[in-house]
Amino acid sequence: MHPGSPRVRARTAAVSGAVSAALAGLLLITACSGSDDPAPKATATAIADLDTGSMNLVRVGFCDLVPVEAVTAALTGPSTDLQEWGNGDAPPMDDAGSDVAHELGCAWARTGGYAARAWTFERPVTAAFANQVIASTRARKGCDTRRSAAFGRPGLVQVCTLPAKRTRVRHAGLFGDTWLTCEVAGPRGKAAPRARADAWCATIASTLDAER
């Protein structure tokens, strides 16, 4: 049979049509199979947006998971230094001294005394232990510590006066069995540290919840 005959042309067209239909079906199946995947959780931009009762945060190294734009907003500028610590390390805190921590944490900083930090206890925490942590923070000099139902159950918010005319705003609370602490520090009276701390802590909690 000649390749250019009408019968060959018709058979070729039929095969091409069948292949095209099969490919279209495959693409449709592939697209539909992905529709069952859970949609990524939106990152909260304020503590008031968090559904703390349903959150159960992971305890993992998370420095690389935090959005760069969130760090920049918390510091009011790009970070020039990042420090990460784990279980048994001495955290780079204003008041940590040489303490050895059982934590997983990250600290970003830039010139001018700006800092943004966050950490979780390395082990699961009970509500009873969380209440002990809150009670112990009340004794810290130069700080106003109050219980907060907005960030964890239980939770706290703390505002401290630091040396060199700096202020630190800290939120901490229990999410599921994970105790999360996050804070923003900077020059006193500049760039609304309370608002920056609110947005920063909401982002950290959302990030650790979304990774579950």
N, C-alpha and C positions, 0 to 999 in steps of 0.2 A: 504494500500500500504506500502510495507516495506521501511524504511528510506534509505536503501542502494541500492534500485532498480535504474536502469538506468534512469527511468522517473523522480524520485525525484532529482537525481544528476543533471540532465539537467535543471530542473526548478530552483534549487538552483544556478546553474551557471548563468542562465539568470538573476535572481534577483540581484546577486552580480555585474554582468556587468552593469545593469541599474543603480544601486547605485553609482558605480564608475564613470559612465558617468555623472551622475547628480552632483557629487562632483567636477568633473573636470570642468564642466560648471560653477558651482558656483564660483570656484576659478578664472576662467577666467573673469567672470563678475566683481568680486571684484577687480581684478588687473586692469581691464579697467576703472572701475569707479574712481580709484584713479589717473588715468593719466590726468584727467582734472584739478586737483589741480594746482594752480600756483607754479612754482618752486621758492624756496627761493632765494632772491636777494643775489648776491655775495657782500661781504664786500670790499669796496674800500681800497686800501693800500696807496693811495696818493691822495691829493686834486685834482691833475690833472685828476684823474680817475672819479671824480664825475660829474654827469649830473645835475648840479644845477638847470637848467631850468625846469626839470621835477620832482624835489624833493619837497615834502610837508610833513614836519616832524611832528610827534605827540608830544604833550605836556603831558608827563606822568612821573612818577617816574621811572628812568631808571638805577639806580645804579647796580641792579642785572642783567641787560641785557648786560652790557659791558663785552666783553671777557676778561678773566683773563690775557691771553697772551698779549693783547693790553695794559693793565695797567702795566704789567711787563716791556714791551718794552719802554713805556713812562717814567717810573721811572728808567730805566736801572737796575732794580732789583725788587724783590717781595715787594708788598705794606705791610706796617706795621700799617697803620691807614686809616680808611675810615670814612668820615663824609658825611651825607646826610642832605639837607635842603629843606624846602618847602616854600610856600607862607606865608610871615609874619615872617620868621626866619632871624637871622643875619648870613650871609654866612661867612665861614672861609677863607677869602681872605687876601692877603698881604696888600691890601689898602682899605679894606671894613670898617674898624673901627667898629662902633656900628650900622651901617646902617641896616635897616630892608628891606629885599628884597621881591619882588613879582616874585619869581623864583622857579624853580625845578632844583636842582643841586646835584652834587656829587664831592667829593674831596678825592683823594688818596695821600698818602705821605709815605716817608721812610726816614731813617736817612741820613744825609749828605745834607739836604736842598732840596731834590727832591720832586716835587709835580706835579700832573696831575689833572686838574679840567675840568668840563663841566657843563653848565647850560642853560636852556631855560627860556625866560620870560613866566610867567604863563598864560598870556592872548594873544590873537591874536595881531599881530603887522602889521601896514600898512607900505608901502614903505616910506611915508613922515616921520613917526615916526622913522623908521630905519635910515634915513638920519640925523635926529636930534641926534640920539645916536652916529653916526659916528662923527658928528661935535663936540659933547661934549668931545669925547675921545681925540681929537687933543690937548686939553688944558692940558693934564696930563703931569706933569713935569717928566723928565727923560725917556720919551718914544718917540719913532719914530713911528708915526701912518700914514698909507697910505691906500687909498682905494684899494680894490682888487675885480676883477670880477671873481676870481676863487672860492671863498667861499661865496656863497649867492649872492642875487641880491636885494639891494646892499650889499657889504661886506667890511671888513677891515682886515688888518694884522698889528699887533703892537708888537714892541720889546722894552722892558723896562729894565732899570738897577735897580736892587733891592739892599737893604742893604745886608751886609755880603757877598759882591762879588758874587751876584747871578744875573741871567738873566731870564727873562720871555718872552716867545713868545706866542702871543695870536692871534687866528683867530676868527672872528665873522661875522655873516651875516644872511640875511633873506632868508628862504626857505619856499616858499608858504606864510603863515602868521605866521610862527614860527621863532623867533629870537634865534639863537644858538650861544653861546660863548664857546670856549674851549681853553685850554692853557697848556703849560708845563713850569715848572720852575726848575732851578737847578744851581749848581755852574758854574760861568762864564767860558766859554771857554772849557767846558768838554762835551763829548758825543754828539756833534752836536745837540743842542736843537732845531734848526730850522727844521732839518729833522725829529726829534722825534715829534715835534708839528704838522708837516704836516701829518704824518701817524696817529697820535692820533686823530686829528680832522676829518680826513677822516673816521676813524672807527666809531666815535661818530655819525656823520651825517648819515652814512650808517645804523647804528643800529636803529636810530630813524625813518628812512625812511622805513626800512624793517618791523617795527612793525605796520605800518598802515594797 
